[in-house]
């Protein structure tokens, strides 16, 4: 730290006030900023972003081939048409987000390299006091705000999750987690083992297989995938007819959402039929002689974990072409040459990639207090997966598992703006969710039912998350098809909202 930085760090903390403070300039934060700008003109707000640029996930992750695992017609915002192939690269997504920022003059509201360390609510002043640090200078900053909009996501960006396997230090090669991918990693001609079989592995493997000597996907158990052309026929046809892109965007979104909803319902009503169709698509590429039962047939019902879309079957084409392979086994320990499996087989490798997930973060690494007392979100009950009992003037954006995250960004954006205007009209300064008299005997349950959805990161971190009830308003029901009608109809005078 240089002398100038030391002086700044030692200077008294400056304070700025904004009507709304947004944490994060990823897909959620940029969407929130847009909705405030368009629906609540005149509202002062600031977006604090830890990274040096916007993008969130799409800026954090820089591994080969990084792309969306859901379509951009629904992952994109409803207000800006997506005009390219439905599965998009990180660079394409960042370009799209940059256009949203530029077209709506949002950059003036965003402050990069600002990390929030503490958020303290006072019922005396009806304000949040937000402490932040400028990463580039070490300067301590303080903000006050009427409303805190948490758009920082739900996982730690600084480090991914890697299990502690026995003898990892003995391995003579390189171990990499995709979340902290080194820019200078040379894998040309190398033997690569990717541990994991989720969306990250499905993206990495075909991208690396082009140049690596060989890539092996090592999984403890199989995962479901969907595959197909990286194109949507109705969008192509409408473009040939020179239909306006805004119309195409809305038509394609509705079609995709309708089909997604139908497929999700089928996984509950006819899980074996849905499973059969998913596996048939894999077999169509790999052939009947491939051991799909071992390597691509999960033991769980489809959609109990997220299903990644594999565009143009590139993962399966890499396997079919011999550039990649799948091993389904468990790790006994690491060796100097690679990984010893419990079956006794040793996988030799030059590079091992741990595509093993991330650390759940319910509070964005922020120390929360209310009137001087520490706040632990696990002690609260969620209101529709976005607000929390006993926590005033705060909304957290938590998207969908079985549909695109951004669908909920727009719904929550509409709700927050409607709530802010309601509070202004009625002359109140705070709103706090609270259980109503009829809710006090309601059973309190984990954030989500593990029988419904149970990925590893959720199971590892469930104890950190707020509780849910057994009524629609006291849970995140993960159903966009229902919430698109329920959110606009939320009664802001419901007794679940306590104003002051």
N, C-alpha and C positions, 0 to 999 in steps of 0.2 A: 504494500500500500504506500503510495507516494505522499509527500507532505501535504499537497493540496487536498488529496482524498482524506487524509487524517483530520485536517481542519474541518472539512465539510461534515465528516462523521461526528465530530465533537460539537458542532454548532447546535443551538437549540432546535428542537423539532418544529418545523413549520406546519401549519394546518391550513388545509383547503376544504371548502364545503361544496358538495354536490347533492342534488336531489336524489340521484341514483348512482350507486357505484357497482360496476360489473366486474367480476373476477374472471379473467380469461378472455383471450381473443381467438379462440378456436371457433369451430362451426357454431357452437351455442352462443358464445359471446358476440360474435359478429351479427348473428341473427337477432339477439337481444338489442344490440345497438340500432339495427335497422328499424325494429318495431318501435322503439322509443322515439326515433327520429320522425317516423311517419305517422304514428298514432298519438304521440304525446308531444307535439311541437312546443318548444319553449321550455321543456324539461332539461335541466342541466345534468350532465352525466359524464363519467369518466370510466374508461376501461383500463384496468391494470393487468398487464401480461408479463409473466416471468421471462418468457423467451425473447429473443431479439427480433422476432417477427411474428406475424399472425399465423394461424393454421392449426395450432394445438397438435393433435395426433399426427397430422400430415406434415408438420414441421419437425416433431420429435423423432419420428421414425424415418430412417434413411437407408434401410436395407434394400438389396436388389429386388426390383419388380414391384415395390410396394404399390398397392392398389386398393380400391374399395372392395368390400365383400358383399355389397348390396348395390342396387342400381342407383344411378345418379339422378334419375327422374324423380325418385322419392327421397334420396339422400340430399339432393339439391333443395334449395328453398322453394316454397310454393310461388314466391313473387318473382323469381328469376328463372326463365326457361333454361333447361340443360339441352344442348344441341348436338352433343357428340355421342359416342358409344356409351351404353349404359354402365359398364364397368370401367372405371377411370383410374388413371395413375395418380399418385400424390401430386405430381407436377400439374396435371390438368385440374385437380381439385383446388390447389393453391391459386392457380390462375383465375378460376371461377370466383373464389372468395376475394381475390384482389380486385376483381371487377366490381363486386358488390360494394367493397370499401370505397373504391374510387367513384363509382357512379352515385353514391349517396353521401359523399364527403364525410366518411366516418373516421378517416385517419387522424383528423384533428382531435378526436376524442380518446385515441388509444395511446397509452404510455407503455413502451416496451422496457424490458429489463427491470421491471418493478415486481417484486415478490411480496405478497401479503403475509405478514407474520402473526398478526393478532387482530381480532374483531371483538369489540366490547360494546354491549348494548346498555344504555342507561334509561330506565323508566322515568327518571327525573327530567331529562332533556328530550326524551323520545328520539334519540339519535344513536347510530352506530359510530363508534370511533375505530377507524381502520389504521393500523400501523403497518408500514411497508418499508422495504429497503431497496434502494437502487443497486442492482447487482454490479453494474459497471463502475460505480463510484463509492459504494458503501454508505451513501447518504441515507439517513433515516428520515422518513416522511410520515406525516400524519394527515388523515382525511377524516372528515365527518360526513355522514350521509343519512338521509331519511330512510333509504331503502337499499338493501344489500341483495344483489342478484348474483347468485353463485353459478357461474358457467364454466368452472374449471375442470369439469369432467368427473370421473369416478375412480381414477387410478393415478398412482405416482408416476410422474414423467421423468424423474431423475434416475430411476433404476427399475429394471424388470425383475420378475420373480424367477429365481433359479434354485431348485432344491439342492440340498447339501448331500451329494453322493459320496460314498466312500472313496478315498484315495484320489480325489480330483486333482490334487497338487502333483501327483505322479505323472500325469499326462504330459508328454513332451511337446505336443502341438499347441494349437491356439484354441481357446474357448471363448465364444462370443455370444452375447445375448442380443437379439435383433433390436431391442430398444436402445442399445448403446453401440450401434454399429460403427466400427472404425473406418474412416474414409480411405485408409491405405491398405485395407485387407485384400491380399492377392490370392484368389482361389483358382486361378487358371491352371488346369491340369491336376488339381489337388483332389484328394479323397475327402469328401465332406459327409459328415453325419449330422442330420437335423433331428434333434429330439423334440417330438411333439407332432401333432397331426391336425392342428386347428387351421384357422384362416391364414395365419402367418406362415406356417410351414407350407401350406398349399400355394402360397404366393412365391415364397423363396425358392422352392425346389425347381419349378420349371425355369425360373429366371437364372438360377445358378447352373443348371444342368447344361446350358448352352456352352459354357466355358470350362466348367469343372471337369476333372477326370471322371468322377462318378459321384452321385449324390444319393445317400441312403436316408430314407425317412424311418426313424426308429420310434415306434409308438408302443405304449403299454396296452392300449386298446383302440379299436377303430373309431372313426368319426364318419358321420353322414356328410355327403356333398351333393350339391345340385350342379348340373352342367348344361351347357347349351351354347348357341352362338352369342357372341358379344354384340348383339344387335337386336332391335325390336322391330318386327316386320311392319306393324301398324304405323310406327314413326317414319320408317322409310317410305311407306306408301303415301302418307300424308305430305311428306316433303316433296315427293314426285308430283303431287297435286298442287304444290306451292301454297299449302295452308300456312297461315301465320304461326310462327314458332310458339307464341303464347298459347294458342289453341292446342297445338300438338302437345305441349308440355302438360296441360291440364287433362287432355284425353288419355295420354299415355300413363300419367300418374293414376288416374281413376282405374284404368285397366289393370295396371300392376297391383294396386291395392286390393282390387276385387279378387284377383287371382291369388294373392298372398293370403287373404282372409279365408278363401275357400280351401286352400291347401292346409292352413293351420287347423281349421275345423276338421278337416279330414284326418289329420294326425291324431286327433282325439277320438273321432267317430269310427275310423277305419285304419288304425295304426299299421296293421299288417299290409293292407293295400298300398298305403303311402310308402312303406318300407320297400315293398316289392318294386314299385316304380322307380324309386331312388337307386336301388341296386341294379335294376335293368339298364339304366342309363350308363352306369359304370361298366357293366358287362358289354354293352354295345361297343365300347372303345377297346377294352382290354381282352375281350374274347371269352368264350366259355371255358377255356382251359386254365384261365388265371384263377388263383385261389381267392376269390372274392369273399368267401365265407370267413376266412381267417383275417384278411387285411382290410376289408371294407364293410363288414357287417357288424355294427354295434349291438350291444346287448340291451340298450335302452330304446324307448319309443322315440321316433323322430320328433325333433323340436324340443326335447328336454335339454338340449344344448344347441347353441347357435349352429345353423347350417350355412356354410360358406358356399358361394356360387363360384364355380371354376369356369371361367370364360373359355370357350372354344376347346374345352377339355384338355387344356395345356398340361396340367399335372399328369393326367392319365396318358397323354401322348408321350410325355417324357419317360414314363414307366414302360410303355409299349415299345418305345424306340431303344430301350436299354441304357439310356443316360441316367436313369434314376431307378431305385428299387425300394421296396417296403419290407421292413422287418418288424414283426409284432412279437414283442418279448419284453422282459423287465430287466432293468440294469442291476447287476450284482455290485460292480465297482468299476472305477476307471483303472486303466493300466497305462504303462508308458506309451504303448502303441495305439490305444483307443479305449474301447469299452468292452468289458467282459459281461456277457449276459447270463441270466440265471439258467438258461438252457445249456450253458457251457461254451457257447460260441463266442468268439472274440471279433468285434468289428474294428478293423484297423482304420485309422483316420489321420489326416493332417490337420483338419479343422473340425471342431465340434460346435454346433450352434444349438443353444438351448432355447428353443421356441416354446417355452413352458409357461407363458402367461405373464401376468403383472400383479402388482400389489394394489389391492383395493384401498381407496382413500376416501372416506366419507366426508371429510372436512377440508380437503385440499391442503392438509398440513398446517392449517391455521389454528391458533389457540383462541377458542371462543370463551367469552364470559357474558353473563347477564347480571347486571348490578353487582359486579365484583365476584360473583360465584362462577367457577368453571362450568362450562356447558359440555355435556357428553351426549352426542346425538343418539346414542343407543338407548338413552333413557327417555326418548321422546316417541311420540306416535306420529306417523306421517299423515298429512292431509293430501290425498291423491298423489303421493310420491313427489311432492314439490314443496310443501310447507310442513312445519313441525310444531307440535303442541308446546306451548310455553315459549316459543321463539318468535318475537315480533318482527314484522317488516323484513322478512327474509324469504326468498324463493331459491330453490336449487333445481337446476335442469338435469333430469335423469331420463334419458331417452328409452327407446324400445329395444327389446332383445330380438323379437321376431319380425320386426319391421325397421325401417331406417330411423336412425337417431333423430334426424332433423325434423321429422314429422312432429315430434313433441316439442322441439324448439319453437316452431310456429304456434302450436296450441298454447304453450306456456306464455309465449310472448303476447298473444292476444289477451290471456287472462291477466297478466301483470298490468298491462296498459289499461284494461278495463277497471282493475282494482285501484290503480293510482288515480284515475279520473273519478271513480266513485268516492274515494277518500277526500279528494279535493272538493268535490261538490258538496259532500256532507260535513266538511270542516273538521275531520278527525285527523289525528297525527300518527296513529299506529293501529295495526291489526294483528291480532295474535290468535292462531288456531287453538281451539280448546274442545275437549270432549264435551258433548252436550249431556244433559241429565240422562237421556235414554241410551247413552253410549257407555256409561260407567261400569256396567256389568259385561261389557263386550270383551270376549277373549282377545288377548294380545299375542300376536304370532310373529314369527320371523318375517323380515322384509319381503321375502318371496317364498312360496311353497316349494321345497326341494323336489317334491313329486312333479311339479310343474316345470321347473327350470333349475338346473343344478351344475353349471360349469364350475371348474376347479377354483377359479378366483373368487367366485361368489361363496362357495362353501368355506374357503379359507377365511373370508372376511365378513361373513354374515353377522358375527357377534359385534361388529363395529357399526352396523347400520341401525336406523330407527326401526321401531316395531310397526306392524300393521294390525288393523282390526279385521273383522269379518264382514264389514259393510263397504260398499263401493267407494264412499268418500274417504275412507280411512285406509286406503291401500293404493299401490300403483298396480293397476290390473293388467298392464302390458297389452291392452287391446285398443289399438288406434281406431278400429272400425267403430267401437262404442264411444271412445273419448272424443272423437271429432264432433259428435252431437252433444255429448254430456258437458264438455268444457264451456261452450258458449251459453249453455243453460244453467251454469252454476249460479245459485242465488246468493248474491253478495250480502244479503241481509240474513242469511242462515245463521243460526245460533252457534255454528261451528266457528264463526268469525267474531271475535271479541274486539270491539273498537274502543279507542281511547284518545 
